Amino acid sequence: MLVNLSYGKTGLQVELPDRNVRHVLEMPKLPPVPDPGAAVVAALADPIGTAPLAELAAGRKDAIIVVSDITRPVPNSVLLPPLLSGLVEVGLAPEDLLILIATGLHRPNTDDELAEMLGPQVMSFGCRIENHQARDVDAHVSVGVTSGGTEARVDARYLQADLRILTGLVEPHLMAGYSGGRKSICPGISDADTIMAFHRPELMDSALGVSGNLDDNPVDQEAREVARLAGGADLILNVTLNARRELTGIFAGDLALAHEQATAHALRQCEVQVPAPVDIVITTSAGYPLDLTFYQGIKGLDAAAIIVKPGGTIIIAQENAEGIGGPEYERMLLQADDLHGLVQCALTEDMREIDLWQLQKMELVLRKARVLNYSTGIPQDVQSQLFVIPVNSVEEAVADCLAEHGPDASIAVMPEGAYLLPSVAG
């Protein structure tokens, strides 16, 4: 059978043996929002648990709008024009508005990326557009200490703004349960130390700090506490997307209440189930922009690990056009001789290194299954140093797996990889 995998901007068609493929797990097809622009206007006029945008913005001297960086496919060109226009209509000037890119510890977005992310209407609106810089200590202000002992430091521009708005995409998140909402503040616009504390080894090792779970999830709780200490937000504007990147839901309103409704909707469009674990899972990093780097690929591996048998194999297809990831992650990964030993040391010594958490999550996957990696963005000799086995094609990887697990081995395919929330019945 032919299956189209999300890979880069163009996708990847693979041919798989019919007799072995038990499941092709696709996102449940919720209907797209018919008129997204009008729906955003309506959501801002009748938000969840708070006053309409016009009332919230009346009399304010300035406003800040936090948006996700290039690694998230948020439809800013749909969301931001009605939001910006609504603020100007109540008396704010374009120069009173700041769009702050929530980079977390990712690199700053380039001018070309900003144009791609925001669209021409936003770029020409006249508002300021600036990147968050987590490593700039002086750009952050302490807002207090969480119950976990983290001194929370948040971007001063956000704390000083008279009106504060968060935007973002709500989808399964491998540590915090779901993205969106409070994550725009932590880790989105927090300083490096706060972000490292949010990802500390103790939290990454928690059985509750997993995709789709918000019940007693310590990672989620840490993010919520930092957001509360920072004063929360006057309004959030979060969305859900289907596999074609179409809007399926728009959730404006109170930080907690609107995010709660968004996560419930996200669950309906990402939850899939198999009757039993399988020998082989073929997954992806959900294509562009998430598969720009190997760093983000752990999300597709993490999702696949839920339904693979212990001792099974995960095959991941990820383009990685920008290579491995940030400099700290790349250096740490290439220098590690024993990933399992590194993680045990991190847990014992409470190591807080930038991007160590992604290695820790990868190690959890490798405890259960081996990983075969198809990538055209990273040379195979480099891939061999990343604790994965490079392959020339997904078809070659499948042939290798059938030789390993037997001709009757079962296969599940996750074309959207990281955007799915799979489970095993029972």
C-alpha positions in Angstrom: 0.0 0.0 0.0 1.0 3.6 -0.6 1.0 5.9 2.4 1.8 9.7 2.5 3.9 10.7 5.4 4.3 14.3 6.6 7.9 15.2 5.7 9.3 18.6 5.1 7.1 20.9 3.1 6.2 18.4 0.3 5.5 15.1 2.1 6.9 11.6 1.5 5.1 8.8 -0.2 6.2 5.3 0.9 5.2 1.8 -0.2 4.5 -0.6 2.6 3.6 -4.3 2.7 -0.2 -4.7 3.0 0.0 -8.0 4.9 2.0 -6.3 7.7 0.3 -3.0 8.1 -2.4 -3.3 10.8 -3.1 0.3 11.4 -2.8 3.7 9.6 -3.5 6.1 12.4 -4.7 9.4 11.2 -6.1 12.4 13.0 -9.9 12.2 13.5 -11.5 14.5 10.9 -13.2 17.3 12.8 -14.8 19.9 10.4 -12.7 23.0 9.7 -14.0 26.4 10.8 -16.0 27.7 7.8 -14.9 31.3 7.9 -11.8 31.6 10.1 -11.5 35.4 9.9 -15.1 35.9 11.0 -14.7 33.2 13.6 -11.8 35.0 15.2 -13.8 38.3 15.3 -16.7 36.4 16.9 -14.4 34.7 19.5 -12.9 38.0 20.5 -16.3 39.6 20.9 -17.6 36.7 23.1 -14.7 35.2 24.8 -14.7 32.3 27.4 -14.9 33.6 31.0 -13.8 37.1 30.4 -14.9 40.4 28.9 -14.8 41.1 25.2 -11.6 42.4 23.7 -13.0 45.9 23.2 -13.8 46.2 26.9 -10.5 44.7 28.0 -8.5 47.1 25.8 -10.5 50.2 26.5 -8.4 52.8 28.2 -5.1 50.8 28.1 -1.9 52.7 27.2 -0.3 49.8 25.4 -0.5 46.0 24.6 1.7 43.0 24.1 0.8 40.0 22.0 2.9 36.9 22.6 3.1 34.6 19.5 4.8 31.2 19.0 8.1 31.0 17.0 8.7 29.4 13.6 8.6 25.8 15.0 4.9 26.0 15.5 2.4 26.2 12.6 0.1 28.8 14.2 -2.0 30.6 11.6 -1.0 34.1 12.7 -2.0 35.7 9.4 -5.6 34.7 10.3 -5.5 35.4 14.1 -3.5 38.6 14.3 -5.2 41.0 11.9 -8.6 41.0 13.7 -6.8 41.2 17.0 -4.6 44.1 16.0 -7.5 45.9 14.3 -9.7 45.4 17.4 -7.0 47.1 19.6 -6.6 50.0 17.2 -10.4 50.5 17.1 -10.5 51.2 20.8 -7.8 53.8 20.7 -4.4 52.1 20.7 -2.0 53.2 18.0 0.0 50.6 16.0 3.2 51.8 17.7 1.6 51.0 21.1 1.4 47.3 20.2 4.3 44.8 20.6 4.3 41.4 19.1 6.8 39.3 21.2 8.0 36.0 19.7 8.0 33.3 22.4 11.2 31.6 21.4 11.9 29.9 24.8 15.5 28.8 24.3 15.2 28.5 20.6 17.2 30.9 18.4 15.7 34.2 17.4 13.5 34.1 14.3 15.0 35.8 11.2 13.2 38.6 9.3 12.3 36.2 6.5 10.9 33.8 9.1 8.9 36.5 10.7 7.4 37.5 7.3 6.5 33.8 6.7 5.0 33.4 10.2 3.0 36.6 10.4 2.0 37.5 6.9 2.2 40.7 4.9 -0.8 42.4 6.7 0.8 42.0 10.1 4.3 42.9 8.9 3.0 46.2 7.4 0.6 47.1 10.3 3.2 49.3 12.0 3.5 47.5 15.4 6.8 46.5 16.9 7.9 42.9 16.4 10.7 41.6 18.7 12.2 38.2 19.6 12.4 37.0 23.2 16.0 36.4 24.3 16.1 33.9 27.2 19.9 34.2 27.7 19.7 38.0 28.3 19.5 38.0 32.1 18.8 41.8 32.3 15.8 41.5 30.1 13.9 39.5 32.7 12.4 40.2 36.1 11.8 37.9 39.1 8.2 37.4 39.8 8.5 35.0 42.8 9.3 31.3 43.6 7.3 28.3 42.7 6.4 25.5 45.1 9.1 23.5 43.4 11.7 26.1 44.4 12.1 27.7 41.0 12.8 31.5 41.0 10.6 32.5 38.1 12.0 35.2 35.8 9.9 36.5 33.0 10.5 38.9 30.1 10.2 42.5 31.4 8.4 43.7 28.3 5.5 41.3 29.1 5.4 42.3 32.8 5.4 46.0 32.0 2.6 45.9 29.3 -0.7 47.4 30.2 -2.7 44.7 28.3 -1.3 41.2 27.9 -2.5 38.7 25.3 -1.2 35.1 24.6 -1.7 33.3 21.4 -0.8 29.7 20.4 -1.6 26.3 19.1 -3.0 23.6 21.4 -1.8 20.0 20.6 -0.4 17.1 22.6 2.9 17.9 24.3 5.3 15.2 25.4 6.0 16.7 28.8 3.4 19.3 29.7 0.3 17.3 28.5 -0.8 19.9 26.0 0.8 23.0 24.5 -0.8 26.5 24.4 -2.1 28.6 27.3 0.4 28.9 30.1 3.3 27.6 28.0 3.4 30.9 26.2 4.8 32.3 29.4 6.8 29.3 30.6 8.9 28.4 28.8 7.9 30.8 26.0 9.1 34.1 27.5 10.9 33.0 30.6 14.7 33.3 31.2 17.1 30.4 30.7 17.3 29.4 34.3 13.5 29.3 34.7 13.3 27.2 31.5 15.9 24.7 32.7 14.1 24.4 36.1 10.8 23.8 34.2 12.6 20.9 32.3 14.6 19.6 35.3 15.4 15.9 35.3 13.1 15.1 38.2 10.1 16.4 36.3 11.1 14.8 33.0 11.3 11.4 34.7 7.8 11.7 36.1 5.3 9.1 34.9 2.7 11.9 34.9 4.7 14.3 32.8 3.5 12.8 29.6 1.6 13.7 26.4 -2.2 14.2 26.9 -2.1 14.3 30.7 -3.0 17.3 32.8 -4.0 15.5 35.9 -1.3 16.1 38.6 1.3 16.6 35.8 4.2 18.3 37.6 5.5 19.9 34.3 2.1 21.5 33.7 1.9 22.6 37.3 5.2 24.3 37.1 4.2 26.2 34.0 0.9 27.2 35.6 2.7 28.5 38.7 5.1 30.6 36.7 2.2 32.0 34.7 0.3 32.8 37.8 3.3 34.5 39.4 3.7 36.6 36.3 0.1 37.8 36.6 -1.4 35.5 34.0 -2.9 37.1 30.9 -5.8 39.4 30.2 -6.8 37.2 27.2 -5.6 34.2 25.4 -6.3 33.3 21.7 -5.6 29.6 21.2 -6.5 27.4 18.3 -6.5 23.7 17.2 -5.5 22.5 13.7 -6.2 19.4 11.6 -3.7 17.5 9.5 -4.1 20.0 6.6 -3.3 22.9 9.0 -6.9 24.1 8.8 -8.4 25.7 11.8 -10.8 23.4 13.7 -11.3 25.4 16.8 -10.8 29.0 18.1 -10.7 29.6 21.9 -10.4 33.1 23.2 -10.8 34.1 26.8 -9.6 33.4 30.3 -6.2 31.7 30.5 -7.4 28.7 32.4 -11.0 28.3 31.1 -10.3 28.9 27.4 -7.2 26.6 27.5 -9.3 23.9 29.2 -11.9 24.0 26.4 -9.1 24.0 23.8 -7.4 20.9 25.2 -10.7 19.0 25.3 -11.2 19.8 21.6 -7.6 18.9 20.8 -8.1 15.5 22.4 -11.1 14.8 20.2 -9.0 15.4 17.1 -5.8 13.7 18.0 -6.8 10.6 20.1 -6.3 7.3 18.3 -6.2 3.7 19.7 -4.9 0.3 18.8 -6.1 -3.0 20.2 -2.6 -4.2 21.1 1.0 -3.0 20.8 2.8 -3.6 17.5 6.2 -4.7 16.5 7.0 -1.7 14.3 5.7 1.9 14.3 6.4 4.2 11.4 6.2 7.8 12.6 7.1 11.4 11.6 7.9 14.7 13.2 4.7 16.0 11.5 6.5 17.7 8.6 7.4 21.4 8.3 8.0 23.3 10.5 8.3 20.8 13.3 10.7 18.6 11.5 13.2 21.4 10.8 15.5 19.9 13.4 16.3 16.5 14.9 15.7 18.1 18.3 12.0 18.3 17.6 11.8 14.8 16.3 11.7 13.3 19.8 8.0 14.3 19.8 7.2 11.8 17.0 9.3 9.2 18.7 7.6 9.8 22.1 4.2 9.3 20.5 5.2 6.1 18.7 6.7 4.6 21.9 3.3 4.4 23.5 2.1 1.7 21.1 5.3 -0.2 20.2 6.1 -3.5 21.9 9.0 -3.6 24.3 12.0 -4.6 22.1 10.2 -3.4 19.0 11.4 -0.8 16.4 10.4 2.7 15.6 11.0 4.1 12.2 10.9 7.9 12.0 11.0 10.0 8.8 12.1 13.6 9.5 13.6 16.0 7.0 15.8 18.0 9.5 16.6 20.8 6.9 18.3 22.8 9.7 20.2 19.9 11.1 20.4 18.6 14.7 19.2 21.6 16.7 20.6 24.3 19.0 24.4 24.4 19.8 24.0 23.0 23.4 21.8 20.1 22.3 24.1 19.2 19.3 27.2 19.3 21.4 25.7 17.3 24.2 24.3 14.7 21.9 27.5 14.3 19.8 29.7 14.1 22.9 27.6 11.5 24.8 29.0 8.0 24.7 26.4 6.5 27.0 23.0 8.1 26.9 21.6 5.9 29.7 24.5 6.7 31.9 24.2 10.4 31.2 20.5 10.4 32.2 21.1 8.5 35.4 23.8 11.1 36.2 21.4 13.9 35.5 18.8 12.4 37.8 21.3 11.8 40.6 23.0 15.2 40.4 19.9 17.3 39.3 21.8 18.5 36.3 20.2 21.5 34.7 21.7 21.9 31.2 20.1 23.6 28.2 18.3 20.9 26.1 19.3 18.0 28.4 15.6 17.3 28.7 15.3 16.3 25.1 18.0 13.7 25.6 16.2 12.4 28.7 13.0 12.0 26.8 14.9 10.2 23.9 16.5 7.9 26.4 13.1 6.9 27.7 12.1 5.8 24.1 15.4 3.9 23.6 14.8 1.9 26.8 11.8 0.4 25.0 12.7 0.2 21.3 15.5 0.8 18.8 15.1 3.7 16.3 15.7 3.7 12.6 16.0 7.2 11.2 15.3 8.5 7.6 16.5 12.1 7.2 17.8 13.9 4.1 18.9 16.9 6.2 21.7 15.3 8.2 24.5 13.2 6.8 24.3 9.5 7.7 27.7 9.4 9.4 26.4 12.2 11.8 23.1 10.4 12.3 25.0 7.4 13.5 26.3 9.5 16.4 22.7 10.4 17.5 21.8 7.0 19.0 19.6 6.1 15.9 20.3 3.8 13.0 20.3 5.8 9.7 18.5 4.3 6.7 18.4 5.1 3.0 14.6 4.9 2.8 11.6 4.0 4.9 11.1 0.9 2.7 14.7 -0.2 3.5 13.9 0.3 7.2 10.8 -1.9 6.9 12.7 -4.6 5.2 15.3 -4.5 8.0 12.5 -4.7 10.6 10.9 -7.7 9.0 14.2 -9.5 9.0 14.6 -8.6 12.7 11.0 -9.3 13.9 9.9 -11.9 11.4 7.8 -11.8 8.2 4.5 -11.6 10.1 5.6 -8.6 12.2 2.8 -6.0 12.8 3.1 -2.4 11.6 1.3 0.8 12.7 1.8 4.0 10.7 1.4 7.5 12.2 1.7 9.8 9.2 1.3 12.9 11.4 3.5 11.5 14.1 3.9 14.1 16.8 0.3 15.5 16.4 -1.3 12.2 17.4 -2.1 10.9 20.9 -2.1 7.1 20.6 -3.1 4.6 23.2 -3.5 0.9 23.6 -7.0 -0.4 24.4 -7.3 -1.3 28.1 
